[in-house]
Amino acid sequence: MRVTHPFHPLLGQQLPCVGRRCNSHGERLLLQTEDATVWSVPPQWTDLVSPDPEVVMGNGRSLLRVIDLMDFAALVERLSRAR
């Protein structure tokens, strides 16, 4: 798998997938570097999943997608209620 997320430290590296896991945030791929370190990344951060149309249309001008902002707003609301 090639890491495609623009802010990930492994951006552009082609790494073998040594497993898959699911957690409360969804599916994760386990990618292994040459030094045997295993990184857990969502499939959307690799070339396994086609690029998001919003990201492609934005041509790198936006740091977040609308869905990311909506998820962030929901998180802030949950944390505010917890206090």
DSSP file with accessible surface (Angstrom, degrees, kcal/mol):
  #  RESIDUE AA STRUCTURE BP1 BP2  ACC     N-H-->O    O-->H-N    N-H-->O    O-->H-N    TCO  KAPPA ALPHA  PHI   PSI    X-CA   Y-CA   Z-CA
    1    1 A M              0   0   47      0, 0.0    14,-3.4     0, 0.0     2,-0.5   0.000 360.0 360.0 360.0 143.4    0.0    0.0    0.0
    2    2 A R  B     -A   14   0A 106     12,-0.3    45,-1.5     9,-0.0     2,-0.4  -0.884 360.0-126.9-103.6 130.0    1.2    3.5   -0.7
    3    3 A V  B     +B   46   0B   0     10,-2.0     9,-3.1    -2,-0.5    43,-0.3  -0.636  33.1 171.5 -75.8 125.5    0.5    6.1    2.0
    4    4 A T        +     0   0   64     41,-3.0    42,-0.2    -2,-0.4    -1,-0.1   0.487  33.1 118.0-116.0  -7.5   -1.4    9.1    0.4
    5    5 A H    >   -     0   0   48     40,-1.3     3,-1.4     1,-0.2     6,-0.1  -0.466  61.9-138.8 -67.3 127.5   -2.5   11.2    3.3
    6    6 A P  T 3  S+     0   0   86      0, 0.0    -1,-0.2     0, 0.0     5,-0.1   0.732  97.6  41.8 -65.1 -20.2   -0.7   14.6    2.9
    7    7 A F  T 3  S+     0   0  138      3,-0.0    -2,-0.1     2,-0.0    -3,-0.0   0.385  86.6 110.1-107.5   3.3    0.2   15.1    6.6
    8    8 A H  S X  S-     0   0   22     -3,-1.4     3,-1.9     1,-0.1    -5,-0.0  -0.597  70.6-131.8 -80.4 138.6    1.3   11.5    7.4
    9    9 A P  T 3  S+     0   0   99      0, 0.0    -1,-0.1     0, 0.0    -2,-0.0   0.726 107.1  54.0 -62.4 -19.1    5.0   11.0    8.1
   10   10 A L  T >  S+     0   0   12     -5,-0.1     3,-2.5     3,-0.1    -7,-0.4   0.225  77.8 154.5 -98.4  15.0    5.1    8.0    5.7
   11   11 A L  T <   +     0   0   89     -3,-1.9    -7,-0.2     1,-0.3     3,-0.1  -0.122  69.2  10.0 -46.9 129.1    3.5   10.0    2.8
   12   12 A G  T 3  S+     0   0   35     -9,-3.1    -1,-0.3     1,-0.3     2,-0.2   0.249  94.7 129.5  86.6 -12.8    4.5    8.4   -0.5
   13   13 A Q    <   -     0   0   89     -3,-2.5   -10,-2.0   -10,-0.1     2,-0.6  -0.549  53.8-138.7 -80.2 140.2    6.1    5.3    0.9
   14   14 A Q  B     +A    2   0A 109     -2,-0.2   -12,-0.3   -12,-0.2    -1,-0.0  -0.877  33.1 173.7 -96.3 118.2    5.0    1.9   -0.4
   15   15 A L        -     0   0   11    -14,-3.4     2,-0.2    -2,-0.6    18,-0.1  -0.952  33.4-108.8-130.1 147.8    4.6   -0.5    2.5
   16   16 A P        -     0   0   79      0, 0.0    16,-2.1     0, 0.0     2,-0.6  -0.506  28.5-128.8 -73.5 142.9    3.4   -4.1    2.9
   17   17 A C  E     +C   31   0C  47     14,-0.2    14,-0.2    -2,-0.2     3,-0.1  -0.834  26.3 179.8 -90.5 118.9    0.1   -4.6    4.7
   18   18 A V  E     -     0   0C  73     12,-3.1     2,-0.3    -2,-0.6    13,-0.1   0.377  60.4 -24.9-103.8   3.7    0.6   -7.2    7.4
   19   19 A G  E     -C   30   0C  20     11,-0.7    11,-2.8     2,-0.0     2,-0.4  -0.954  53.2-118.3 169.6 174.1   -3.0   -7.2    8.7
   20   20 A R  E     -C   29   0C 125     -2,-0.3     2,-0.3     9,-0.2     9,-0.2  -0.991  24.8-179.3-135.8 144.4   -6.3   -5.4    9.2
   21   21 A R  E     -C   28   0C 154      7,-2.5     7,-3.4    -2,-0.4     2,-0.4  -0.956  16.5-143.2-138.3 158.2   -8.1   -4.4   12.4
   22   22 A C  E     +C   27   0C 109     -2,-0.3     2,-0.2     5,-0.3     5,-0.2  -0.969  24.8 164.2-121.4 138.5  -11.4   -2.8   13.3
   23   23 A N  E >   -C   26   0C  80      3,-2.0     3,-2.0    -2,-0.4    -2,-0.0  -0.719  59.2 -72.1-134.3-168.6  -11.8   -0.4   16.3
   24   24 A S  T 3  S+     0   0  115      1,-0.3     3,-0.1    -2,-0.2    -2,-0.0   0.683 131.5  52.5 -65.0 -16.0  -14.4    2.1   17.3
   25   25 A H  T 3  S-     0   0  163      1,-0.4    -1,-0.3     0, 0.0     2,-0.2   0.372 118.5-103.9 -99.1   0.8  -13.2    4.5   14.5
   26   26 A G  E <   -C   23   0C  33     -3,-2.0    -3,-2.0    16,-0.0    -1,-0.4  -0.688  66.5  -5.9 114.1-163.4  -13.6    1.8   11.8
   27   27 A E  E     -C   22   0C  73     -2,-0.2     2,-0.4    -5,-0.2    -5,-0.3  -0.378  56.4-167.5 -72.8 144.8  -11.2   -0.3    9.8
   28   28 A R  E     -C   21   0C  56     -7,-3.4    -7,-2.5    14,-0.2     2,-0.4  -0.985  12.3-142.6-131.8 142.3   -7.4    0.1   10.1
   29   29 A L  E     -CD  20  41C   0     12,-3.7    12,-2.5    -2,-0.4     2,-0.7  -0.854  13.5-138.7 -99.8 142.4   -4.6   -1.3    8.0
   30   30 A L  E     -CD  19  40C  27    -11,-2.8   -12,-3.1    -2,-0.4   -11,-0.7  -0.893  24.2-173.2-103.6 108.6   -1.4   -2.4    9.6
   31   31 A L  E     -CD  17  39C   0      8,-3.0     8,-3.5    -2,-0.7     2,-0.5  -0.877  10.6-147.1-106.4 136.6    1.5   -1.3    7.5
   32   32 A Q  E     - D   0  38C  67    -16,-2.1     6,-0.2    -2,-0.4     2,-0.1  -0.877   5.3-151.4-111.3 130.4    5.1   -2.4    8.2
   33   33 A T    >   -     0   0   18      4,-2.7     3,-2.0    -2,-0.5   -18,-0.1  -0.370  38.1 -95.7 -87.3 172.2    8.2   -0.3    7.6
   34   34 A E  T 3  S+     0   0  208      1,-0.3    -1,-0.1     2,-0.1    -2,-0.0   0.790 124.5  58.7 -60.4 -29.5   11.6   -1.7    6.9
   35   35 A D  T 3  S-     0   0  114      2,-0.1    -1,-0.3     1,-0.1     3,-0.1   0.275 121.5-107.0 -86.0  14.1   12.6   -1.4   10.6
   36   36 A A  S <  S+     0   0   62     -3,-2.0     2,-0.2     1,-0.3    -2,-0.1   0.502  71.3 146.3  75.3   7.4    9.7   -3.7   11.5
   37   37 A T        -     0   0   62      1,-0.0    -4,-2.7    -5,-0.0     2,-0.5  -0.565  40.3-143.9 -72.0 135.8    7.6   -0.9   13.0
   38   38 A V  E     -D   32   0C  72     -2,-0.2     2,-0.4    -6,-0.2    -6,-0.2  -0.916  12.4-162.4-106.9 126.4    3.9   -1.4   12.4
   39   39 A W  E     -D   31   0C  82     -8,-3.5    -8,-3.0    -2,-0.5     2,-0.6  -0.900  10.4-144.0-107.7 136.4    1.7    1.6   11.7
   40   40 A S  E     +D   30   0C  53     -2,-0.4   -10,-0.2   -10,-0.2   -20,-0.0  -0.885  32.1 162.9-101.0 117.6   -2.1    1.6   12.0
   41   41 A V  E     -D   29   0C   1    -12,-2.5   -12,-3.7    -2,-0.6     5,-0.0  -0.973  40.9-107.2-134.8 148.8   -3.7    3.8    9.3
   42   42 A P    >   -     0   0   15      0, 0.0     3,-2.1     0, 0.0   -14,-0.2  -0.455  33.0-118.2 -69.4 148.5   -7.2    4.0    7.9
   43   43 A P  G >  S+     0   0    7      0, 0.0     3,-2.0     0, 0.0     6,-0.7   0.823 111.7  68.6 -56.9 -29.8   -7.6    2.7    4.4
   44   44 A Q  G 3  S+     0   0  122      1,-0.3     8,-0.2     4,-0.1     0, 0.0   0.665  91.6  61.2 -64.9 -15.7   -8.6    6.2    3.2
   45   45 A W  G <  S+     0   0   85     -3,-2.1   -41,-3.0   -40,-0.1   -40,-1.3   0.291 103.5  60.6 -92.4   9.8   -5.0    7.3    3.9
   46   46 A T  B X  S-B    3   0B   1     -3,-2.0     3,-1.0   -43,-0.3   -43,-0.2  -0.775  95.9-102.2-128.3 174.6   -3.7    4.8    1.3
   47   47 A D  T 3  S+     0   0   82    -45,-1.5   -44,-0.1    -2,-0.2    -3,-0.1   0.439 104.0  87.7 -79.3   3.5   -4.0    4.1   -2.4
   48   48 A L  T 3  S+     0   0   77     -5,-0.4     2,-0.4   -46,-0.2    -1,-0.2   0.861  89.6  50.8 -65.6 -33.0   -6.4    1.2   -1.5
   49   49 A V  S <  S-     0   0   61     -3,-1.0     3,-0.1    -6,-0.7    -1,-0.1  -0.861  96.6-110.8-109.4 137.6   -9.3    3.7   -1.6
   50   50 A S        -     0   0  104     -2,-0.4    -2,-0.1     1,-0.1    -4,-0.1  -0.321  48.9 -88.2 -60.7 148.0   -9.9    6.1   -4.4
   51   51 A P        -     0   0   99      0, 0.0    -1,-0.1     0, 0.0    -6,-0.1  -0.238  47.9-100.2 -59.2 144.4   -9.3    9.8   -3.6
   52   52 A D     >  -     0   0   45     -8,-0.2     4,-2.2     1,-0.1     3,-0.4  -0.475  25.7-132.8 -65.1 131.7  -12.2   11.6   -2.1
   53   53 A P  H  > S+     0   0   91      0, 0.0     4,-3.0     0, 0.0     5,-0.2   0.858 105.6  56.8 -57.8 -34.5  -13.9   13.7   -4.8
   54   54 A E  H  > S+     0   0   89      2,-0.2     4,-1.9     1,-0.2     5,-0.1   0.908 108.7  46.5 -62.6 -40.5  -14.0   16.8   -2.5
   55   55 A V  H  >>S+     0   0   80     -3,-0.4     5,-1.0     2,-0.2     4,-0.8   0.923 114.0  47.5 -67.4 -43.3  -10.2   16.6   -2.1
   56   56 A V  H ><5S+     0   0   89     -4,-2.2     3,-1.0     1,-0.2    -2,-0.2   0.948 113.9  46.5 -63.3 -47.2   -9.6   16.2   -5.8
   57   57 A M  H 3<5S+     0   0  150     -4,-3.0    -1,-0.2     1,-0.3    -2,-0.2   0.857 109.4  55.0 -65.5 -32.9  -12.0   19.0   -6.7
   58   58 A G  H ><5S-     0   0   17     -4,-1.9     3,-2.0    -5,-0.2    -1,-0.3   0.641  96.2-145.7 -75.1 -13.6  -10.4   21.3   -4.1
   59   59 A N  T <<5 -     0   0  126     -3,-1.0    -3,-0.2    -4,-0.8    -2,-0.1   0.873  66.9 -53.2  50.9  41.8   -6.9   20.6   -5.6
   60   60 A G  T 3 <S+     0   0   66     -5,-1.0    -1,-0.3     2,-0.1    -4,-0.1   0.539 112.1 115.7  77.9   5.7   -5.2   20.7   -2.2
   61   61 A R    <   +     0   0  188     -3,-2.0     2,-0.4    -6,-0.2    -2,-0.1   0.695  65.1  62.4 -82.1 -18.6   -6.7   24.1   -1.2
   62   62 A S        -     0   0   81     -7,-0.2    -2,-0.1     1,-0.1     3,-0.1  -0.907  60.3-160.2-112.9 137.3   -8.7   22.8    1.7
   63   63 A L  S    S+     0   0  136     -2,-0.4     2,-0.3     1,-0.1    -1,-0.1   0.761  79.6  33.4 -81.8 -27.0   -7.3   21.2    4.8
   64   64 A L  S    S-     0   0   87     -9,-0.0     2,-0.2     4,-0.0    -1,-0.1  -0.961  73.0-130.1-131.8 150.6  -10.6   19.5    5.8
   65   65 A R     >  -     0   0   71     -2,-0.3     4,-2.0     1,-0.1     5,-0.2  -0.510  35.7-107.2 -87.9 163.9  -13.6   18.0    4.0
   66   66 A V  H  > S+     0   0   83      1,-0.2     4,-2.4     2,-0.2     5,-0.2   0.927 122.1  53.0 -57.1 -44.1  -17.1   19.0    5.0
   67   67 A I  H  > S+     0   0   70      1,-0.2     4,-2.5     2,-0.2    -1,-0.2   0.877 106.0  54.0 -62.4 -35.5  -17.6   15.6    6.7
   68   68 A D  H  > S+     0   0   49      2,-0.2     4,-2.3     1,-0.2    -1,-0.2   0.920 109.6  47.6 -63.0 -43.1  -14.4   16.1    8.7
   69   69 A L  H  X S+     0   0   91     -4,-2.0     4,-2.5     2,-0.2    -2,-0.2   0.893 111.5  50.5 -65.7 -38.7  -15.8   19.5   10.0
   70   70 A M  H  X S+     0   0  114     -4,-2.4     4,-2.2     2,-0.2    -2,-0.2   0.917 111.1  48.5 -65.9 -41.5  -19.1   17.9   10.9
   71   71 A D  H  X S+     0   0   97     -4,-2.5     4,-2.2     2,-0.2    -2,-0.2   0.907 111.6  50.3 -63.2 -40.9  -17.4   15.1   12.8
   72   72 A F  H  X S+     0   0  127     -4,-2.3     4,-2.6     2,-0.2    -2,-0.2   0.926 109.3  50.6 -64.1 -43.3  -15.3   17.7   14.6
   73   73 A A  H  X S+     0   0   58     -4,-2.5     4,-2.4     1,-0.2    -2,-0.2   0.910 110.4  50.0 -61.3 -41.2  -18.4   19.7   15.6
   74   74 A A  H  X S+     0   0   39     -4,-2.2     4,-2.6     2,-0.2    -1,-0.2   0.905 110.2  50.7 -65.0 -39.5  -20.1   16.6   16.9
   75   75 A L  H  X S+     0   0   67     -4,-2.2     4,-2.7     2,-0.2     5,-0.2   0.937 110.1  49.0 -62.9 -46.2  -17.0   15.7   19.0
   76   76 A V  H  X S+     0   0   64     -4,-2.6     4,-2.4     1,-0.2    -2,-0.2   0.925 111.5  50.4 -60.6 -41.6  -16.8   19.2   20.5
   77   77 A E  H  X S+     0   0  112     -4,-2.4     4,-2.1     2,-0.2    -2,-0.2   0.936 111.1  47.9 -63.4 -44.9  -20.5   19.0   21.3
   78   78 A R  H  X S+     0   0  140     -4,-2.6     4,-1.7     1,-0.2    -2,-0.2   0.920 113.5  47.5 -61.9 -43.4  -20.1   15.6   23.0
   79   79 A L  H  X S+     0   0  102     -4,-2.7     4,-0.9     1,-0.2    -1,-0.2   0.879 110.3  52.5 -67.2 -35.5  -17.1   16.8   25.0
   80   80 A S  H >< S+     0   0   76     -4,-2.4     3,-0.5    -5,-0.2    -1,-0.2   0.894 109.7  48.6 -66.3 -40.5  -18.9   20.0   26.0
   81   81 A R  H 3< S+     0   0  170     -4,-2.1    -1,-0.2     1,-0.2    -2,-0.2   0.836 103.1  62.6 -67.8 -31.9  -21.9   17.9   27.3
   82   82 A A  H 3<        0   0   85     -4,-1.7    -1,-0.2     1,-0.2    -2,-0.2   0.768 360.0 360.0 -66.8 -24.4  -19.6   15.6   29.3
   83   83 A R    <<        0   0  259     -4,-0.9    -1,-0.2    -3,-0.5    -2,-0.2   0.704 360.0 360.0 -78.3 360.0  -18.4   18.6   31.4
